[in-house]
């Protein structure tokens, strides 16, 4: 899919730092781990979500939280739930019936409500759809994906959130054309590096480890309009896993250094440094939140010096849409029509 090219540097008087989190709990892992295995690998994951939010609020930072729709349900009948009727039976078979009290690794409506009411503002986007179905899976036909997306949007709307941003499960992009019809204005694209293009392959894993070993500076990104009114804002860097098997050879200082390099590059070149993680990552190690404190210290110091501004996904998309409406020739390079542009909207507006 070919994206339109725009001059975007002039829209940012300073560098931009962006934080986005794939918020999924068991939904992101149930095709790979059972609940006991998940809790063994990520102990205290529920508390990690709460603590991450508290750290952001204490630091006065906004972020984009991409939430799997199923997390927002007050309860579910599992595979028998009518909201899952359009999904493959062998995919939904492992989803338990229950509610937040009986299945808290799955259903966390109260946390989504705290996100919605948090100050400073926390943007809530949609991650994957209702169940974190992987859109490139052989079972993910167009009709199946349409159902997954529609029910995911409905689930967030029932929690009084209208998602305007989206991230794909495991960064497996497909069916982009379905997003605008459900009110999605932007999505997080894959990091523009060969290591990430190779995905979950051995060469990809080796390249990602090498980047961590040499403490490579992460790429800056700029928004690109994939379809009229739909902006791709790629990731720059995902937090490299901090569990014992990874830190044995690649210690935590590399995570701090690469984050610092990303911030410095954003300030120097007025680009976007888009840092991403899963809240579960912080529960992999007893040092997870001391690492987070160090990263947030770097971020708040850069903000307080005036080197960068901190924006959410939807705020960047709104700025791009506003620039399209202005139709500045310096911004729009040779595109005769901007009929697909849409007016700026409030981000993740309560219904």
N, C-alpha and C positions, 0 to 999 in steps of 0.2 A: 504494500500500500504506500503510495507516494504522498508525502506530506508537503504542504506549501511552505515556502521559505520566506521568512520575514526578517527585517532588521529590527532586532529587539533590544539591542544594547542601550539605545537612548531612552528606553522606558524605565531604566533603573539608574537612578542617580548614585546609588551605592550598591554594593554587593548584596545578594539575598541569601539568607540561610533558611532552609526549610526542613522540618522534621515530619516524617510520616511513619506510622506504626500499623502493621498488619495485626489486627486484633481478632483472634480466632479461637483461642483455647483448643478444646478437643476437635472442633470442626476442621481445623487445618491439618490434623494428624490421624484422624480415625481410619483412613485407608492404609496407614502404615504402622500405627501403634495402637494397642489397647489402652484402656484408661490407667491401669496399673503401670504399664511401661512409660506412659506419658508422665505420670506423677513422679516416677523414679528419675526420669531424665530432667524434668523441670519441677523440682520441689518448690512448693509455695507460689505457684504461678498466679493464683487468685490474688494473693497479697502483692505480688509484683505489679499487677495492673494498678491496684490502688496506690501503691507507693510511687509508681511512675507518674501518675496524675498529680499526686501531692507534690512531687519534686518540681513539676512544671509550674504548678500554680504558685509555689513558694518563690520560684525564680521569675515569675511574671512572663512566662513564655507560652505562646500558642503553638499548637501542632495539629496535624491532620491524622485522625484515627480512622483507619479503614476497618469497619466492623462487619463480620459475617452476619447476614440477616438473622440466622437461627439464634444467635446469642440474644437477640432482642425480644424473642418470644416469651410471653408470660408462662407458657407451657406448651407441650406438644404431645401428640399421641404416637410419636415416632414414625415408623414406616406407614402406619395407618392414617396418619394426619393428612387431611385433604390438601393441605398446602404443599405436600410433597407428591401428590398424585401424578404429576406430569414428569417425574424424574424416574430414572431406571431403578427397578426394584432391587437389583443387586447392589446399587450404590447406597440406597437409603436403609438397607436391612440392618446395618449396625447402629443406626441412630436411635437412642433410647427414648422412650416416653418419659415424661416427668416435668419438673418445673425447677425453679431456682433452688428450692430447699432440698429436693431429692436428687437433682443432677446438676450441681453448680458448675461443673466443668463444661457444661453445655449451655445452660440458660442463665444469662446475667442481665436481665432487664434493669435491675437497680443500678448496675454500674453504668449502663448506657444513659440512664437518667441523670446520674451524677456528671457524666461527661457533658450532657446537654446543658446543665445548669452551671458548669464550672466557670470560674473567672480567674485569669483572662479567658477569653473565648477559645474553645476547642472545637475545631471543625470535625464533623462526623461524616465520613464517606462510606461507601459500600465496598466490601471486599468479597469478590467472587460471586456473590449472589446469596441465595437462601442457605445453601449447604456447603459452600466452598468446592463445588464441582469444578474440576479442571477443564477448561473450555477446549483444550486440544485433545482430550480423552476420546477414544473411539466411540464412546456412548453419547458424546456431546453433540448431537445433531442440532440443527438450527432451532427446531421446535423445542427441544429439551433445554437449550440455552435460553431461549426466550422465556420459558417458564421459570427457570432458575433466577433469571434477572428480575422478572416482573414480581415474583414472590419475595425476593430479597428487598426490592424497593418498598413493597407494601409493608413488610415487617418493620423497616425503619420508620415508615410513615406512621404506623400504629404506635411507635414510641415517640411521635411528634417531631420527627426529623425528616427533612426532605433532602436526600443525598444529591449533591451536585458533582461529587468526585468519586473516582472508582479505582480500585487496583485489582488486577487479575490474580487468581490463585496460582501461586508458584511462578508468577511472572509469565505464564503461558498465554500469550495474547492471541485472540481470535474474535471474530464476529463484532468488530468495532462498530459496524453500521447499526447495531441494535442499541447502542448506548444513548445517542441523542434522543430517541423516541421515549426514553424513560427519564428525561430531564438531566442526564449526565452531561456536564460541560467540559470535564477534563479527566484524564486518567494518568496513572503513573506508568510510563513506559520502562522498558528494560535499560539498565545501565549501558551506555555506549562504549563498551569494551569487548574485545574478543573473548575474554574469559567468561563474560556473562552471556554473550551470544552463543557460546558452546553449551550453556545450560548445565544440567546435572549429568555431565559426562566426566570421565577421568581426565581428559585434557583440560576441561574447564576447571575442575577442582585443582589441578596442579597449577594452572595459571593464576587462580585466585590466591592460592597459598604463596606463590612466588611474589605477587604484588604485595602481600602482607609482609613477607620476609624482607623485601627491599624497601618497604614503607613508601610505596609509590603514591604520588599525589593523585587523588581521585579527580575524575574529569568534572569540569563545570558543565552545566546544561542550560539550554534555552528552550522556551516553549515552541512547539511547532503545531500548526493546525492540520490535523490528519484528515478531518472532514469538516464541512462548514459548521462552525460553532463548537467543534470538539478538539480540545487541546491536549497534546501529548507533552507531559512534563516529566521527563525521565528521572530515574534515580541516579545519584552520583556514587553512592557508597552504601552498602549494607554492613551493619556491624558483623564482623567476622566472628564465628562462634567462639564462645569463651569457656566451653566445657573442658574438663581435664584432658581429653584426648587431643584437643587443638592447642591448648596453652602449654602443653609439655614441650612443644617445639617452637611455638609462636606465641611469645608472652604478651601480656596486656599492653605494654608500652607501645607496640605497633598500632593498636587501635587509637590510642591517644594522639600519636604523632600524625596519623593519616587524617584524623578529624581536624587537627590544627592546620595541616597543610591545605585542606579543603576550604576552611574559613579564610585563610590568607589569600588563596587564589581568587575566591569570590570577591574579596575586598579590592584586590589589585585590578581585576579585569571586569568588574561589575557584571558578573555572571551569577548563576544560581548554584549553590552547593546544597544538594538534596540528600540528606542523611536519613537512613531507614533502619528499622529494626522490628523484631517481634518482641513484645513484652516478655514472652517466655525466655528469650535469650538472656535477660537479666537474672533469671532464676537458675541458670545453668551453673553458676559459680557463686561462692560466698563473697566474691569480690565484685559482683555485678553492679551493685549500686554505688560502691566507691568509684568504680570506673565511670558510671553515669555522672556522678557529682563532678568529676574532673572535666568531662565533656561539656557539661552545662556551665561550668566556670569559664571555660574557653569561650563559649557562646555568649554568655552575658557580658564578659569583658569586651568582646568585639562589638557587641551591640552598644554598650555604654560609651565606648570610644567614638561611636558614630561610624564605624567602619562598615557595618552591615545593617540591614533591616531584616526582621524575621516575619515571614509571610506563610500563610497556609496555601494549599493547592488551589482552593477556590478563589482566594484573593489574587493569586497570580493570573488565573484564567480571567477574572473580572477585569484586571488591568489590561490584558491582551484584547478583550472584547471592546473595552472603552477605546483603545487605540484604533481598532478596526473601524469603529463608528466615526472617529475623527478622520479616517481615511487619509492620513498624512502620506504623501507620495514617498517620503523618506522611509516610512514604515512599511507600506505595501509595495512590493516590488513586482509590478507588471501584471497584477491580477485585476481584470476589468470589473469584476462584480464582487461585492461583499454582502450579497443578499442572504447568505447563510449566517451572518453575524447576528447575535442576539443581544438584547439589552443586558447591562450589568444587573445581577440579582444579589440579594443577600445570601451569604454563604450558609448552607445547611440550615435554612430558615425553619424555625418552629412552625408547625401547621396551625 
